[in-house]
Each structure stands twice: as C-alpha cells, then as structure tokens.
Amino acid sequence: VQLVESAVVQPGGSLRLSCEAYGLIFGNNRATWYRQVPGKGREQVAGISTDGQINYLDAVSGRFTISRDDAKSKSYLEMNRMTLEDSAVYFCHVGSGNWGQGLQVTVSS
C-alpha cells in the first residue's frame, strides 16, 4: 500500500509546508527544501543554516520564505504568489541525507 499526499493551489495562491524532524538535534543542522519535476533532478529551493543564514533559488526569491523553529524541530516553507512553474514534488532535507517523503504540489486553476 502506498499513500501519496498532495496539495492543489490556484495560481497566485499560497501554501505553507512544514517539516518536523525526529531522531536528531534539529538545532545543530541546516534545513533545506528541494523540489523535483518529472524528468529532472531535485533543485534546492531554499535553505537556512543553524545561525539563520538563508538562501533562495532565484525563481522563488521574493515569493517564498523559509524559516525554522528549533524548539519544535521544524522547518517551514511559506510559498506565495505561486505560479504553474512551482508545481513539483517538494522535499524537506535536514542535516545530511535526511529526507522527507515528499509532497506533490500542483498549481492549477
């Protein structure tokens, strides 16, 4: 049995992704969000270091916001003014080699 979760957003809409980490000291690790479309490799969308330094993919800069809550072992990706090109499977990544299962995000009217 395989269960696949997904989200659908209208163009121009917003969506907030969250990722909670277990089994590691979240505050000691960089948190990153990636996305992948069929036929292409995963691309880094945004990353936030342990001291709060942030970087974004140019295509999402100004529209997406990454944040972290070390007390809750969570990272967040706030996505605003979404476009069709933002449709992808989004993955969270913490530290080294620790991946979320991925969430299909579809931007469609």
C-alpha positions in Angstrom: 0.0 0.0 0.0 1.4 3.4 -0.9 -0.2 6.6 0.2 0.6 9.8 -1.6 -0.3 13.2 -0.2 -0.8 16.2 -2.4 -1.9 19.8 -2.4 -3.6 21.8 -5.1 -3.2 25.6 -5.2 -4.6 28.2 -7.7 -2.2 30.4 -9.5 -1.4 33.4 -7.3 -2.3 31.4 -4.2 -0.3 30.5 -1.1 0.7 27.3 0.6 2.8 26.6 3.7 4.8 23.5 4.0 6.1 22.2 7.3 8.6 19.5 8.2 9.3 18.1 11.6 12.4 16.2 12.3 12.8 13.3 14.7 15.9 11.4 15.8 18.4 14.2 15.6 19.2 17.5 17.2 17.4 19.8 14.8 19.1 23.0 16.0 22.5 21.6 15.0 21.5 21.0 11.4 20.9 23.0 8.3 17.3 22.8 6.9 16.7 22.8 3.2 13.7 22.5 0.9 14.0 20.9 -2.5 11.6 20.3 -5.4 11.6 18.0 -8.3 9.6 17.7 -11.5 9.4 14.6 -13.7 12.5 14.1 -15.8 14.6 16.5 -13.8 16.8 16.3 -10.7 16.0 17.8 -7.4 16.7 21.5 -7.2 17.3 23.4 -4.0 14.5 25.9 -3.4 15.6 27.4 -0.1 18.0 26.7 2.8 18.5 28.0 6.3 21.6 27.5 8.3 21.8 26.9 12.1 22.6 30.6 12.6 19.8 31.8 10.4 21.6 32.5 7.1 19.2 32.0 4.2 19.5 31.4 0.5 16.8 31.0 -2.2 16.6 29.8 -5.7 16.4 32.9 -7.9 13.0 31.7 -9.3 11.4 31.9 -5.9 13.2 34.8 -4.3 10.7 37.3 -3.0 7.8 34.9 -3.1 8.9 32.0 -0.8 10.1 32.3 2.8 11.9 29.6 4.7 12.0 29.6 8.5 12.9 27.3 11.3 11.7 26.7 14.9 14.4 24.8 16.7 12.3 24.4 19.8 9.8 22.4 17.7 12.4 20.8 15.4 10.5 22.2 12.4 11.3 24.0 9.3 8.7 25.8 7.2 8.4 27.0 3.6 5.9 29.7 3.0 5.0 29.9 -0.7 3.2 32.9 -2.0 2.2 34.2 -5.5 2.6 30.7 -6.8 2.8 30.0 -10.5 2.3 27.0 -12.7 6.1 26.6 -12.7 6.1 25.9 -9.0 4.3 22.6 -9.5 6.6 19.9 -8.2 7.2 17.4 -5.5 8.6 19.2 -2.6 11.0 17.6 -0.2 12.4 18.8 3.1 16.0 17.9 4.0 17.8 18.2 7.3 21.4 17.8 8.0 23.0 15.1 5.8 20.9 12.6 4.0 17.7 13.0 6.0 14.8 13.4 3.5 11.1 13.8 3.9 8.8 11.6 1.9 7.8 14.4 -0.5 4.6 16.3 -1.1 3.1 16.8 -4.6 2.2 20.4 -5.0 0.1 21.3 -8.1 -0.6 24.8 -9.1 -3.6 24.8 -11.3 -6.8 26.8 -12.0 
